[in-house]
C-alpha cells in the first residue's frame, strides 16, 4: 500500500476527512459512494464504488449484443473508466480513464454526438496520452439511476465515411434505459 504521509484523526462521530489532494486524484466528489474493506487485521481500504462494475457480467453481455446489432464499437463506462468493450481490442479501451469530454456528458446528463470534421479533429474517449486510436464519430449517452449519473453507453466508429446519427442515438438511449431499470430494481 502506498503511503501519502498524511495523517487524519477520527472525530467524535467516527468520521475521517479524506484530504483534498486524494479526493482530486481519485475524482471523489461530495456524495460519491465508497466501499470499505478490511485489509488484513490492521487496516481499512476505501474504494470508490461503481454500480456499473457491480453488474459486470450483465454489462459485458449487453456490450456484445449491441455491437452485434449495430456493427459499431460499443463501450460502457462508469464515471471513471471504461468497464466493458466490444467491437475492438480490449487493450484499446478497457479500464482506461474516460476523457473530460465523456465525463462532461455523464455529469450534465445529456446525450452527446460528435463527428470529426477531418483527421486532425479525431475524438478522444480516454485520457491516455498520445492515444493512437482515433475515432471519427461518437455518441455518449449517460446512464442515470434514481437521478444520479453513474456511467454511459459509448458508440464509436473509426470509419471516416460513417457519421453516427439518429438510429444509433435511439439505440444508445434505449440501452441506457434497460441498464437503468436493471440497476434500479
C-alpha positions as CSV (number, residue, x, y, z in Angstrom):
1,X,0.0,0.0,0.0
2,X,1.4,3.4,-1.0
3,X,1.8,5.9,1.9
4,X,0.9,9.5,1.5
5,X,2.4,10.9,4.7
6,X,-0.9,12.4,5.6
7,X,-2.4,11.6,9.0
8,X,-6.0,12.3,9.9
9,X,-7.8,11.8,13.2
10,X,-11.3,10.2,13.7
11,X,-13.7,12.7,15.2
12,X,-16.3,12.0,17.9
13,X,-18.8,10.9,15.3
14,X,-16.4,8.4,13.7
15,X,-15.7,10.5,10.6
16,X,-12.4,10.9,8.8
17,X,-11.7,13.7,6.3
18,X,-10.2,12.5,3.1
19,X,-7.6,15.1,2.0
20,X,-8.4,17.3,-1.0
21,X,-5.3,16.0,-2.9
22,X,-6.5,12.4,-2.6
23,X,-10.1,13.3,-3.5
24,X,-8.9,15.2,-6.5
25,X,-6.7,12.4,-7.7
26,X,-9.4,9.8,-7.3
27,X,-12.1,12.1,-8.6
28,X,-14.1,11.8,-5.4
29,X,-16.9,14.3,-5.1
30,X,-19.4,15.0,-2.3
31,X,-22.0,12.3,-2.2
32,X,-19.9,9.7,-4.0
33,X,-20.4,6.2,-2.6
34,X,-17.3,4.4,-1.1
35,X,-16.8,0.7,-0.3
36,X,-14.9,-0.2,2.8
37,X,-12.7,-3.3,3.1
38,X,-10.7,-4.8,5.9
39,X,-7.0,-5.0,4.9
40,X,-5.8,-8.0,7.0
41,X,-6.2,-7.2,10.7
42,X,-4.9,-3.6,11.0
43,X,-6.2,-1.6,8.1
44,X,-9.2,-0.3,6.2
45,X,-9.3,0.3,2.5
46,X,-11.7,2.8,0.8
47,X,-12.6,2.2,-2.7
48,X,-14.9,4.3,-4.9
49,X,-18.0,2.2,-5.5
50,X,-19.1,1.7,-9.1
51,X,-22.7,0.3,-9.6
52,X,-21.8,-0.3,-13.2
53,X,-18.9,-2.6,-12.2
54,X,-21.2,-4.4,-9.8
55,X,-23.2,-5.6,-12.8
56,X,-20.1,-6.6,-14.8
57,X,-21.4,-9.9,-16.3
58,X,-24.7,-8.3,-17.3
59,X,-22.9,-5.2,-18.8
60,X,-20.4,-7.4,-20.7
61,X,-23.3,-9.3,-22.4
62,X,-25.1,-6.0,-23.2
63,X,-22.0,-4.6,-24.8
64,X,-21.5,-7.6,-27.1
65,X,-25.2,-7.7,-28.0
66,X,-25.3,-4.0,-29.0
67,X,-22.1,-4.4,-31.0
68,X,-23.5,-7.4,-32.9
69,X,-26.8,-5.5,-33.5
70,X,-25.4,-2.2,-34.9
71,X,-21.8,-3.2,-36.0
72,X,-20.0,-0.3,-34.3
73,X,-17.6,-0.2,-31.4
74,X,-19.6,-0.2,-28.1
75,X,-18.3,0.7,-24.7
76,X,-19.9,1.0,-21.3
77,X,-18.2,3.3,-18.8
78,X,-18.7,4.2,-15.2
79,X,-17.9,7.8,-14.1
80,X,-14.1,7.0,-14.1
81,X,-13.2,4.2,-16.5
82,X,-14.4,2.1,-19.4
83,X,-15.6,-1.1,-17.9
84,X,-16.7,-3.1,-21.0
85,X,-15.8,-3.0,-24.7
86,X,-16.9,-4.9,-27.8
87,X,-16.0,-4.4,-31.4
88,X,-12.3,-3.6,-31.0
89,X,-9.4,-4.9,-28.9
90,X,-9.8,-4.8,-25.1
91,X,-6.3,-3.3,-24.9
92,X,-7.5,-0.3,-26.8
93,X,-10.1,1.0,-24.3
94,X,-10.8,-1.4,-21.4
95,X,-10.0,0.0,-17.9
96,X,-8.8,3.3,-19.4
97,X,-9.8,6.6,-17.7
98,X,-12.5,8.4,-19.6
99,X,-11.8,11.8,-21.1
100,X,-13.3,15.0,-19.8
101,X,-15.4,15.1,-22.9
102,X,-17.1,11.8,-21.9
103,X,-17.3,12.8,-18.2
104,X,-18.9,16.1,-19.1
105,X,-21.7,14.2,-20.9
106,X,-22.2,11.9,-17.9
107,X,-22.2,14.8,-15.3
108,X,-24.5,17.0,-17.3
109,X,-26.8,14.0,-18.1
110,X,-27.1,14.7,-21.8
111,X,-26.5,12.7,-24.9
112,X,-23.5,14.0,-26.9
113,X,-23.0,13.3,-30.6
114,X,-19.7,14.3,-32.2
115,X,-18.5,13.7,-35.7
116,X,-14.9,14.6,-36.6
117,X,-14.6,17.2,-39.4
118,X,-11.1,15.9,-40.5
119,X,-8.3,13.7,-39.4
120,X,-6.9,16.4,-37.1
121,X,-10.3,16.5,-35.3
122,X,-10.3,12.9,-34.0
123,X,-12.3,12.2,-30.9
124,X,-10.5,11.2,-27.6
125,X,-12.6,8.9,-25.4
126,X,-9.8,8.3,-22.9
127,X,-7.3,10.5,-21.1
128,X,-4.5,8.3,-22.4
129,X,-1.6,10.5,-23.6
130,X,-0.7,10.0,-27.3
131,X,-3.7,7.8,-27.9
132,X,-3.1,6.2,-31.3
133,X,-6.7,5.2,-31.6
134,X,-8.7,8.0,-33.3
135,X,-12.4,7.9,-33.5
136,X,-14.3,9.7,-36.3
137,X,-17.7,9.6,-34.8
138,X,-19.1,9.0,-31.3
139,X,-22.3,9.0,-29.2
140,X,-22.2,9.2,-25.5
141,X,-25.5,8.6,-23.6
142,X,-25.5,8.8,-19.8
143,X,-26.9,6.1,-17.6
144,X,-28.9,7.8,-14.9
145,X,-30.2,5.7,-11.9
146,X,-32.6,7.4,-9.4
147,X,-31.4,10.8,-10.6
148,X,-27.6,10.0,-10.3
149,X,-25.5,9.8,-13.4
150,X,-23.5,6.6,-12.9
151,X,-22.0,5.9,-16.3
152,X,-22.5,6.0,-20.1
153,X,-23.1,4.0,-23.2
154,X,-20.5,5.0,-25.8
155,X,-20.8,4.1,-29.5
156,X,-17.8,4.7,-31.8
157,X,-16.6,4.3,-35.3
158,X,-13.1,4.7,-36.9
159,X,-14.6,4.8,-40.4
160,X,-14.4,8.4,-41.7
161,X,-17.3,7.7,-44.1
162,X,-19.7,6.9,-41.3
163,X,-21.5,9.5,-39.2
164,X,-23.4,8.2,-36.3
165,X,-26.9,9.6,-36.2
166,X,-30.5,9.2,-35.1
167,X,-30.6,5.4,-35.3
168,X,-27.6,5.0,-33.0
169,X,-28.8,7.7,-30.6
170,X,-32.1,5.9,-30.2
171,X,-30.3,2.6,-29.7
172,X,-27.9,4.1,-27.1
173,X,-30.8,5.7,-25.2
174,X,-32.8,2.5,-25.2
175,X,-29.9,0.6,-23.9
176,X,-29.2,3.1,-21.2
177,X,-32.9,2.8,-20.1
178,X,-32.6,-1.0,-19.9
179,X,-29.4,-0.8,-17.8
180,X,-31.1,1.9,-15.6
181,X,-34.0,-0.4,-15.0
182,X,-31.7,-3.3,-14.2
183,X,-29.8,-1.2,-11.7
184,X,-32.9,0.4,-10.2
185,X,-34.5,-3.0,-9.4
